[in-house]
Amino acid sequence: MDQPTAIILLSCPDARGIVASISNFIFSHNGNILHSAQYTAQPENILFMRIEWDLDGFEIPREEIKNAFTPLAEKFRMKWNLHFSDYIPKIAIFVSRHVYCFYDLIVRHQMGEFKVEIPLVISNHLDLKPVATQFGLNYRYYPITSENKAEQEEKEIEELKKHNIDLIILARYMQILSGKFVNEYPNHIINIHHSFLPAFAGGKPYNQAYNRGVKIIGATSHYVTAKLDDGPIITQDVVEITHRDSVDNMILKGNDLERTVLAKAIRLHLANKILVYGSKTIVFD
């Protein structure tokens, strides 16, 4: 296993000496910087930064780093978070009836691509319970109707908190989460959408794309906000389409794309490489 590292993600008004001060904080306590990246947004003049350093030999115990860094953060009016690379997040996967993203995530986890625990799978259908059972996952069934939606979401939130869930993945979960639910996990719910956003609205998006003769189709992974499909975009990709592609071919290509785009978004989040800025993200890839 690699040596554990500490990671700080921050944003603040840009000013002279910020990067030097952070670097000196790490250096003066015998830290070795492994990765550092920054970006200044204009005209807002906001600095975004990700810095990662080796904890081997670092003189400040990890449980005291936050308090030690706070005076520097306050000096430059930073919004910041401290992370450790050896922390194992707990994720919950929300599914409905589509299996392809769910199965892909499980296999990637089994292969060690995602260093996480999956203590919980939540669904509004029972269709994918055999898949979860096959991999020894705890599958919780919460059927949703317009009459019981609020009550069921309360139960889901209770279950999530009981398992100390850090991140929620909507793996083609065909339900709209309420604003109350989303506010419980701001910027910690990742969704996959079957096109670029905004794009073909409503049902049968691939049929609409086919009828329009599109030359590319895409997939978008984004954080979930209270406004439908309007959250900060993490990553996107496209695949070419020609007149020879049937609707079925487009669906197959789209499904493949959704799997890879969702996986990339999850990797970026787990590696603490994303800063949310209003309706956008800064991704240190």
Secondary structure, DSSP 8 states (H G I E B T S, - for coil): ----EEEEEEEEE--TTHHHHHHHHHHHTT-EEEEEEEEEETTTTEEEEEEEEE-TT-SS-HHHHHHHHHHHHHHTT-EEEEEETT---EEEEEE-S--HHHHHHHHHHHTTSS--EEEEEEESSSTTHHHHHHTT--EEE----TTTHHHHHHHHHHHHHHTT--EEEESS--S---HHHHHHSTT-EEEEESSSSS---SS-HHHHHHHHT-SEEEEEEEE--SSTT-S-EEEEEEEE--TT--HHHHHHHHHHHHHHHHHHHHHHHHTT-EEEETTEEEE--
